[in-house]
Amino acid sequence: MTNESPSHANAALVFGGSRGIGAAIARRLARDGHPVALTYASRADKAAEVVAAIEAEGGTALALQADSADAGALASAVASATARLGPPGIAVVNAGLYQGSPLDAFPLDMLDRLLAVNVRGVFLSIQAAAARMVDGGRIITIGSNTAVRSGVVGSSVYAMTKAAVATLVRELALDLAPRRITINNIQPGPIETDITAGFLEQLVERNPLRRVGTPGEVAALAAHLASAEAGYMTGASLTMDGGFSI
Ligand SMILES: NC(=O)c1ccc[n+]([C@@H]2O[C@H](COP(=O)([O-])OP(=O)(O)OC[C@H]3O[C@@H](n4cnc5c(N)ncnc54)[C@H](OP(=O)(O)O)[C@@H]3O)[C@@H](O)[C@H]2O)c1
């Protein structure tokens, strides 16, 4: 383990970097000079598109299949990324899914999957990345503004998983502080991705700014949190939702 702060030479790991917010973060960090390793669950085609886009802009990227519900796959992905790109200076834990149902019909397998990916997978990703990270590194999670306020029937378990992420980040800040590794959580509101496709109109209607956010806007905040300048912020959850949850 070195005692450096993350520099452009340090690799960035993006868990769930093949589509949406994660893809935008992977591309932004590559543009900022970091070699990027991104994981995906099943969309190898989309992961390859992100890698090609980064390479077309002169960056370095590799895609690794690793379902965040699979502890072994996560550990192998981090080991392989480290072997090829060096120890990570940045890890962005974005992989997550939205599923919902009213209480009386909530299926057990949906409950288990949400917990496995959005909570257990987040913890395991952080644990695997931190074990190989340079001192002074940066960890960023993507939570959700539903951790703060939701009001949508059916979102109970999803919101619970994102509240768990916020608490996990707050507490892990203490574990990581001796190595000057910071960890922070971005809580986006509605962002235009595959998750929100189909109900964008109603989300715009409920938003004080009368629009949804873009993956690029989340990526810009992630890039700041990943920078050397953000070294005094840790354990924080930052809500970015156009005022949706005020
Ligand atoms: N969009 C929003 O409005 C919004 C708002 C608040 C929070 N968020 C959070 O932001 C994150 C990204 O959301 P998004 O809207 O960008 O979603 P998205 O467009 O559906 O993309 C999800 C990304 O995560 C990956 N992923 C999903 N499940 C995975 C698993 N089990 N293992 C590994 N990778 C997995 C996907 O890989 P594949 O391509 O292989 O499926 C994809 O790269 C999520 O944590 C979500 O909860 C989103």
The ligand as a Tripos MOL2 file, in Angstrom:
@<TRIPOS>MOLECULE
LIG
   48    52     1     0     0
SMALL
NO_CHARGES

@<TRIPOS>ATOM
      1 N1        -32.0180    6.6910  -13.0120 N.am      1 LIG1
      2 C1        -32.4870    7.2390  -11.9160 C.2       1 LIG1
      3 O1        -33.4600    8.0000  -11.9400 O.2       1 LIG1
      4 C2        -31.8240    6.9390  -10.5980 C.ar      1 LIG1
      5 C3        -32.1810    7.7310   -9.4980 C.ar      1 LIG1
      6 C4        -31.5910    7.5010   -8.2690 C.ar      1 LIG1
      7 C5        -30.6510    6.5040   -8.1350 C.ar      1 LIG1
      8 N2        -30.2970    5.7420   -9.2090 N.ar      1 LIG1
      9 C6        -29.2960    4.7030   -9.0070 C.3       1 LIG1
     10 O2        -28.2330    4.9020   -9.9100 O.3       1 LIG1
     11 C7        -27.6560    3.6470  -10.2470 C.3       1 LIG1
     12 C8        -27.6320    3.5050  -11.7620 C.3       1 LIG1
     13 O3        -28.9370    3.6630  -12.2530 O.3       1 LIG1
     14 P1        -29.2310    3.8490  -13.8060 P.3       1 LIG1
     15 O4        -30.5120    4.5930  -13.8880 O.co2     1 LIG1
     16 O5        -28.0430    4.3490  -14.5030 O.co2     1 LIG1
     17 O6        -29.5340    2.3180  -14.1900 O.3       1 LIG1
     18 P2        -29.4320    1.5390  -15.5780 P.3       1 LIG1
     19 O7        -29.4880    2.4690  -16.7380 O.co2     1 LIG1
     20 O8        -30.4090    0.4380  -15.4540 O.co2     1 LIG1
     21 O9        -27.9370    0.9310  -15.5270 O.3       1 LIG1
     22 C9        -27.6040    0.0670  -14.4640 C.3       1 LIG1
     23 C10       -26.1290   -0.2830  -14.5740 C.3       1 LIG1
     24 O10       -25.7960   -1.1070  -13.4500 O.3       1 LIG1
     25 C11       -25.4390   -2.4000  -13.9140 C.3       1 LIG1
     26 N3        -25.9870   -3.4060  -13.0220 N.ar      1 LIG1
     27 C12       -27.2850   -3.5880  -12.6650 C.ar      1 LIG1
     28 N4        -27.3970   -4.6580  -11.8610 N.ar      1 LIG1
     29 C13       -26.1340   -5.1590  -11.7310 C.ar      1 LIG1
     30 C14       -25.5980   -6.2770  -11.0520 C.ar      1 LIG1
     31 N5        -26.3570   -7.1340  -10.3620 N.pl3     1 LIG1
     32 N6        -24.2530   -6.4950  -11.1360 N.ar      1 LIG1
     33 C15       -23.4580   -5.6640  -11.8550 C.ar      1 LIG1
     34 N7        -23.9180   -4.6070  -12.5230 N.ar      1 LIG1
     35 C16       -25.2390   -4.3580  -12.4690 C.ar      1 LIG1
     36 C17       -26.0150   -2.5380  -15.3070 C.3       1 LIG1
     37 O11       -25.3050   -3.5510  -16.0140 O.3       1 LIG1
     38 P3        -25.9710   -4.2730  -17.3160 P.3       1 LIG1
     39 O12       -25.8910   -3.2490  -18.4240 O.co2     1 LIG1
     40 O13       -25.1160   -5.4680  -17.5660 O.co2     1 LIG1
     41 O14       -27.3860   -4.6100  -16.9550 O.co2     1 LIG1
     42 C18       -25.8190   -1.1030  -15.8130 C.3       1 LIG1
     43 O15       -24.4780   -0.8710  -16.1840 O.3       1 LIG1
     44 C19       -28.4800    2.5930   -9.5280 C.3       1 LIG1
     45 O16       -27.8390    2.2390   -8.3210 O.3       1 LIG1
     46 C20       -29.7960    3.2910   -9.2570 C.3       1 LIG1
     47 O17       -30.4650    2.7570   -8.1440 O.3       1 LIG1
     48 C21       -30.8710    5.9420  -10.4440 C.ar      1 LIG1
@<TRIPOS>BOND
     1     1     2 1
     2     2     3 2
     3     2     4 1
     4     4     5 ar
     5     4    48 ar
     6     5     6 ar
     7     6     7 ar
     8     7     8 ar
     9     8     9 1
    10     8    48 ar
    11     9    10 1
    12     9    46 1
    13    10    11 1
    14    11    12 1
    15    11    44 1
    16    12    13 1
    17    13    14 1
    18    14    15 2
    19    14    16 1
    20    14    17 1
    21    17    18 1
    22    18    19 2
    23    18    20 1
    24    18    21 1
    25    21    22 1
    26    22    23 1
    27    23    24 1
    28    23    42 1
    29    24    25 1
    30    25    26 1
    31    25    36 1
    32    26    27 ar
    33    26    35 ar
    34    27    28 ar
    35    28    29 ar
    36    29    30 ar
    37    29    35 ar
    38    30    31 1
    39    30    32 ar
    40    32    33 ar
    41    33    34 ar
    42    34    35 ar
    43    36    37 1
    44    36    42 1
    45    37    38 1
    46    38    39 2
    47    38    40 1
    48    38    41 1
    49    42    43 1
    50    44    45 1
    51    44    46 1
    52    46    47 1
@<TRIPOS>SUBSTRUCTURE
     1 LIG1         1 GROUP 0 **** ****
